[in-house]
Amino acid sequence: MELEIAQKLWQPQPGWLNTATYGLPPEPAWTALQDALADWRVGRTSWETWAQATEQARAALARLVGVPVADVSVGASASQLLAPVAASLPAGATVVVPEVEFTSNLFPWLAQEPRGVRVRTVPLAGLVDAIDADTDLVAFSLVQSADGAVAAYDEVVTAARAHGAAVVVDATQAWGWLPFDATRADVVVSAAYKWLLAPRGVAFAYLAPEFRDRMRPDAACWYAGADPHASYYGPPLRLAEDARKFDISPAWFSYVGAAPALELLADIGAPAIHAHDVALANRFLAGLGRPPGDSAIVTVEVPDAQRRLERAGVRAAVRAGRVRASFHLYTTTHDVDLALAALTD
């Protein structure tokens, strides 16, 4: 689908520059969710109709990011999907993480310290050089939540492989706008309520087959069964052979809203979204006299910026003491210029 056509599926209030906090649903996603809620209210349909949306969302995510659908697990949050990864580390393992990493990709590793896992934090710029023979796993956000910095993905993966270390990526601020080869990593997780435009309560993990064999499905449930509908009662343990063995029972309505949004993103394609988003981010930077960047998330320091943006009706975030603006496929040049007028007045 052409991006210009897809943009007609949103009618946001002008000035929304905060997708890094949460994304806005396209009309098909909003309508599907309202219809499901209306059916739920009066008991008009069976839950299997809602559950089918989970498989549609899984398939659309796999198509969008270019991974086999059999390697995609569904969950509720990034940290929940990382929990069995962290639990799979042997006692004494060393994990290297950026020092300003969002805690959903930090706390799961720190929680393993009582059993001897060592977590070493380093500056993001020094992440590649910090990977050494003592490193068992390197975990990082591909795009940093605090300031939008894009990690040197290929360089990190190459360094990790040279030392036999596993690679775990949090793509919460990347999937949906930044194309990259997820299959080079061992694990990629992402919450879906930001750039993937889903309701909160949807998350995905790419789990490489060789790595997931080291993991234990501690949250095993009926939905992770080889045949979920034959897994309601009684032993034996009969889980799926692929990444579905790490599924948790999905939040029905969240996935009902997720499926149409992800299908739309997959139809447009990440390269087109990337070009649109970064162009708008660079228009914003240029208007403030800053050099161009490579991210859909930018941070700026402008005196009294938050109050000035709020007065102009521009919604952005403040992270680490700076204004964080983020630009997605429903953002327009008018939104950017509205923010620039507020900050340069």
C-alpha positions as CSV (number, residue, x, y, z in Angstrom):
1,M,0.0,0.0,0.0
2,E,1.2,3.5,-0.8
3,L,2.1,5.5,2.3
4,E,0.1,8.5,1.1
5,I,-3.0,6.4,0.8
6,A,-2.5,4.7,4.2
7,Q,-2.1,8.1,5.9
8,K,-5.8,8.8,5.3
9,L,-6.5,6.1,7.9
10,W,-5.6,8.4,10.7
11,Q,-7.1,11.7,11.8
12,P,-4.9,12.7,14.8
13,Q,-5.2,16.1,16.4
14,P,-2.3,18.2,15.1
15,G,0.8,18.2,17.1
16,W,1.2,14.6,18.1
17,L,5.0,14.0,18.3
18,N,5.0,11.3,20.9
19,T,4.9,7.9,19.2
20,A,7.9,6.9,21.3
21,T,5.4,6.9,24.2
22,Y,2.5,5.3,22.4
23,G,1.3,4.9,18.8
24,L,-2.0,5.9,17.3
25,P,-4.3,3.2,15.8
26,P,-5.3,3.3,12.2
27,E,-9.0,3.3,11.5
28,P,-9.2,-0.5,10.8
29,A,-7.6,-1.3,14.1
30,W,-9.9,1.1,16.0
31,T,-13.0,-0.3,14.3
32,A,-12.0,-3.9,14.9
33,L,-11.5,-3.3,18.6
34,Q,-14.8,-1.4,19.0
35,D,-16.7,-4.2,17.2
36,A,-15.1,-6.8,19.5
37,L,-16.0,-4.9,22.6
38,A,-19.6,-4.5,21.4
39,D,-19.8,-8.3,20.8
40,W,-18.2,-8.9,24.3
41,R,-20.7,-6.6,25.9
42,V,-23.7,-8.7,24.8
43,G,-22.1,-12.2,24.4
44,R,-22.7,-12.2,20.6
45,T,-19.7,-14.2,19.5
46,S,-17.2,-16.9,20.6
47,W,-13.8,-16.1,22.0
48,E,-12.2,-18.1,19.2
49,T,-12.9,-15.2,16.8
50,W,-10.9,-12.9,19.0
51,A,-8.1,-15.5,19.5
52,Q,-7.7,-15.8,15.7
53,A,-6.5,-12.2,15.7
54,T,-3.4,-13.3,17.6
55,E,-2.3,-15.6,14.8
56,Q,-3.0,-12.8,12.2
57,A,-0.9,-10.4,14.3
58,R,2.0,-12.9,14.6
59,A,2.0,-13.5,10.8
60,A,1.9,-9.8,10.0
61,L,4.8,-9.1,12.4
62,A,6.8,-11.8,10.8
63,R,6.1,-10.4,7.4
64,L,6.9,-6.8,8.5
65,V,10.3,-7.6,10.1
66,G,11.3,-10.5,7.8
67,V,11.5,-13.5,10.1
68,P,9.9,-16.9,9.9
69,V,6.5,-17.0,11.6
70,A,7.5,-20.2,13.4
71,D,10.2,-18.2,15.2
72,V,7.8,-15.6,16.7
73,S,6.4,-15.9,20.2
74,V,3.6,-13.7,21.5
75,G,3.4,-12.1,24.9
76,A,2.3,-9.1,26.9
77,S,5.5,-7.0,27.4
78,A,9.2,-7.0,26.5
79,S,10.4,-7.8,29.9
80,Q,8.0,-10.8,30.2
81,L,9.4,-12.2,26.9
82,L,13.0,-11.6,28.2
83,A,12.4,-13.4,31.5
84,P,13.0,-17.0,30.2
85,V,16.0,-15.7,28.2
86,A,17.6,-14.3,31.4
87,A,16.7,-17.5,33.4
88,S,18.5,-19.6,30.8
89,L,21.9,-18.0,31.6
90,P,24.2,-20.3,33.6
91,A,25.4,-19.1,37.0
92,G,28.5,-17.0,36.5
93,A,27.5,-15.7,33.1
94,T,28.4,-12.1,32.2
95,V,25.9,-9.8,30.5
96,V,27.0,-6.5,28.9
97,V,24.4,-3.8,28.7
98,P,24.4,-0.1,27.8
99,E,24.4,2.0,31.0
100,V,21.3,4.1,30.1
101,E,19.4,1.1,28.8
102,F,15.6,1.1,29.4
103,T,15.0,-1.1,32.4
104,S,12.8,-3.6,30.6
105,N,16.0,-4.8,29.1
106,L,18.1,-4.3,32.2
107,F,16.1,-5.5,35.2
108,P,15.6,-9.1,33.8
109,W,19.4,-9.5,33.8
110,L,19.9,-7.8,37.2
111,A,17.3,-10.1,38.7
112,Q,19.6,-13.0,38.0
113,E,22.5,-11.5,40.1
114,P,21.6,-13.4,43.3
115,R,22.5,-16.7,41.5
116,G,25.8,-15.4,40.2
117,V,25.0,-13.7,36.9
118,R,27.2,-10.6,36.4
119,V,25.8,-7.5,34.7
120,R,28.3,-5.0,33.3
121,T,27.0,-1.6,32.1
122,V,29.0,0.5,29.6
123,P,28.4,3.6,27.6
124,L,26.5,2.8,24.4
125,A,29.3,4.3,22.3
126,G,31.7,1.9,23.8
127,L,29.5,-1.2,23.6
128,V,31.4,-2.8,20.7
129,D,34.7,-2.5,22.4
130,A,33.3,-3.7,25.7
131,I,32.5,-7.1,24.3
132,D,35.3,-9.5,25.2
133,A,36.1,-13.1,25.9
134,D,34.4,-12.9,29.2
135,T,31.1,-11.8,27.6
136,D,28.4,-14.4,27.5
137,L,25.5,-12.2,26.3
138,V,25.2,-8.6,25.1
139,A,21.7,-7.0,25.5
140,F,20.8,-3.6,24.1
141,S,18.0,-1.5,22.6
142,L,18.5,-1.0,18.9
143,V,17.1,2.5,19.4
144,Q,17.5,4.1,22.8
145,S,14.3,5.3,24.5
146,A,16.0,8.2,26.2
147,D,17.4,10.0,23.2
148,G,16.7,8.0,20.0
149,A,20.3,7.0,19.5
150,V,20.5,4.1,17.0
151,A,23.0,1.4,18.1
152,A,25.6,0.0,15.8
153,Y,23.7,-3.2,15.3
154,D,25.9,-5.0,12.7
155,E,29.1,-4.0,14.6
156,V,27.8,-5.3,17.9
157,V,26.6,-8.6,16.4
158,T,30.0,-9.0,14.7
159,A,31.9,-8.4,17.9
160,A,29.6,-10.7,19.8
161,R,30.0,-13.5,17.4
162,A,33.8,-13.1,17.4
163,H,33.7,-13.9,21.2
164,G,31.0,-16.5,21.1
165,A,28.5,-14.2,22.9
166,A,24.7,-14.3,22.4
167,V,22.9,-11.2,21.2
168,V,19.6,-10.0,22.6
169,V,17.9,-6.9,21.1
170,D,15.0,-4.8,22.4
171,A,13.4,-3.4,19.3
172,T,10.5,-1.6,21.0
173,Q,11.6,1.7,19.7
174,A,12.7,0.3,16.3
175,W,10.3,-2.3,14.9
176,G,7.7,-0.5,12.8
177,W,10.1,2.1,11.3
178,L,13.7,0.9,11.3
179,P,14.6,-2.0,8.9
180,F,17.3,-4.4,10.1
181,D,18.0,-8.1,9.9
182,A,16.6,-9.5,13.1
183,T,17.8,-13.0,12.2
184,R,21.4,-11.9,12.9
185,A,20.4,-11.8,16.6
186,D,19.6,-14.6,18.9
187,V,16.6,-12.9,20.5
188,V,14.7,-9.7,19.5
189,V,11.8,-8.5,21.6
190,S,9.4,-5.7,21.2
191,A,6.4,-4.2,22.9
192,A,3.9,-3.3,20.3
193,Y,2.1,-0.3,21.6
194,K,4.5,2.3,20.2
195,W,5.7,2.1,16.6
196,L,3.7,-1.1,15.9
197,L,0.5,0.9,16.7
198,A,-1.2,-1.9,18.8
199,P,-3.0,-1.6,22.1
200,R,-0.9,-2.0,25.2
201,G,-0.6,-5.7,26.2
202,V,0.8,-7.0,22.9
203,A,4.5,-7.9,22.5
204,F,6.5,-10.2,20.3
205,A,9.8,-12.1,20.4
206,Y,11.9,-13.4,17.6
207,L,13.6,-16.5,19.1
208,A,16.3,-18.1,16.9
209,P,15.8,-21.9,16.9
210,E,19.3,-22.7,18.2
211,F,19.0,-20.3,21.1
212,R,15.5,-21.2,22.2
213,D,16.6,-24.8,22.7
214,R,18.6,-23.4,25.6
215,M,15.5,-21.9,27.2
216,R,12.9,-23.4,29.4
217,P,9.2,-22.5,29.0
218,D,8.5,-21.7,32.7
219,A,5.2,-20.0,31.8
220,A,3.9,-22.9,29.8
221,C,0.2,-22.8,29.3
222,W,-2.6,-24.2,27.1
223,Y,-1.9,-21.6,24.4
224,A,1.6,-22.9,24.1
225,G,0.4,-26.4,23.4
226,A,1.1,-28.1,20.1
227,D,-2.7,-28.0,19.6
228,P,-4.0,-25.4,22.0
229,H,-7.6,-26.7,21.7
230,A,-6.4,-30.2,22.8
231,S,-4.3,-28.7,25.7
232,Y,-7.1,-27.7,28.1
233,Y,-6.8,-30.5,30.7
234,G,-4.4,-33.0,32.1
235,P,-0.9,-34.3,31.4
236,P,1.4,-35.0,29.6
237,L,3.2,-31.8,28.8
238,R,2.6,-31.3,25.0
239,L,4.0,-28.0,23.9
240,A,4.6,-26.6,20.4
241,E,7.9,-27.5,18.7
242,D,8.6,-23.9,17.6
243,A,8.6,-20.5,19.2
244,R,5.0,-20.9,20.2
245,K,6.1,-23.0,23.2
246,F,7.0,-19.6,24.9
247,D,3.6,-18.0,24.2
248,I,1.4,-16.8,27.0
249,S,-2.4,-16.8,26.8
250,P,-3.1,-13.6,24.8
251,A,-5.1,-10.6,25.9
252,W,-7.9,-11.0,23.3
253,F,-8.9,-7.4,22.7
254,S,-5.4,-6.1,22.5
255,Y,-4.6,-8.6,19.7
256,V,-7.8,-7.8,18.0
257,G,-6.6,-4.2,17.7
258,A,-3.0,-5.3,16.9
259,A,-3.8,-7.4,13.8
260,P,-5.1,-4.8,11.4
261,A,-2.4,-2.3,12.5
262,L,0.4,-4.8,11.9
263,E,-1.1,-5.9,8.5
264,L,-1.2,-2.3,7.4
265,L,2.4,-1.7,8.5
266,A,3.5,-4.8,6.6
267,D,1.6,-3.7,3.5
268,I,3.4,-0.3,3.5
269,G,6.8,-1.8,4.4
270,A,9.5,-0.6,6.9
271,P,11.7,1.0,4.2
272,A,9.0,3.5,3.2
273,I,8.0,4.2,6.8
274,H,11.7,4.7,7.7
275,A,12.2,7.3,4.8
276,H,9.1,9.2,5.9
277,D,9.8,9.3,9.6
278,V,13.5,10.2,9.4
279,A,12.8,12.9,6.8
280,L,10.4,14.6,9.2
281,A,12.8,14.2,12.1
282,N,15.5,15.9,10.1
283,R,13.1,18.7,9.0
284,F,12.6,19.3,12.8
285,L,16.3,19.3,13.4
286,A,17.1,21.6,10.5
287,G,14.5,24.1,11.8
288,L,16.4,24.3,15.0
289,G,19.8,24.6,13.4
290,R,20.8,21.1,14.3
291,P,22.6,18.6,11.9
292,P,20.6,15.8,10.5
293,G,20.4,12.4,12.2
294,D,19.4,8.8,11.4
295,S,16.5,8.3,13.9
296,A,12.8,8.9,14.0
297,I,13.3,10.0,17.7
298,V,15.2,13.2,18.4
299,T,16.0,15.1,21.6
300,V,16.6,18.8,21.9
301,E,17.4,21.3,24.6
302,V,15.6,24.5,24.2
303,P,14.9,26.9,27.0
304,D,11.4,26.5,28.4
305,A,10.7,24.0,25.7
306,Q,8.1,21.9,27.4
307,R,5.9,24.8,28.4
308,R,6.2,26.4,24.9
309,L,5.2,23.1,23.2
310,E,2.3,22.6,25.5
311,R,1.1,26.2,24.9
312,A,1.1,25.4,21.2
313,G,-0.8,22.2,21.6
314,V,2.2,20.0,20.7
315,R,2.4,16.8,22.6
316,A,6.0,15.5,23.1
317,A,7.8,13.8,26.0
318,V,10.6,14.9,28.3
319,R,13.3,12.3,28.9
320,A,16.5,12.8,30.8
321,G,15.7,16.5,31.1
322,R,15.3,17.1,27.3
323,V,12.3,17.3,25.0
324,R,12.0,14.1,23.0
325,A,10.0,14.3,19.8
326,S,9.1,11.3,17.7
327,F,7.8,11.1,14.1
328,H,5.8,8.3,12.5
329,L,3.8,7.7,9.4
330,Y,0.8,9.8,10.5
331,T,3.0,12.8,11.3
332,T,2.8,15.6,8.8
333,T,5.0,18.6,7.9
334,H,2.3,20.7,9.6
335,D,2.9,18.9,12.9
336,V,6.7,19.6,12.5
337,D,6.2,23.2,11.6
338,L,3.8,23.7,14.5
339,A,6.5,22.5,16.9
340,L,9.2,24.6,15.3
341,A,7.1,27.7,15.5
342,A,6.6,27.1,19.2
343,L,10.3,26.5,19.9
344,T,11.7,29.3,17.8
345,D,9.2,32.0,18.6
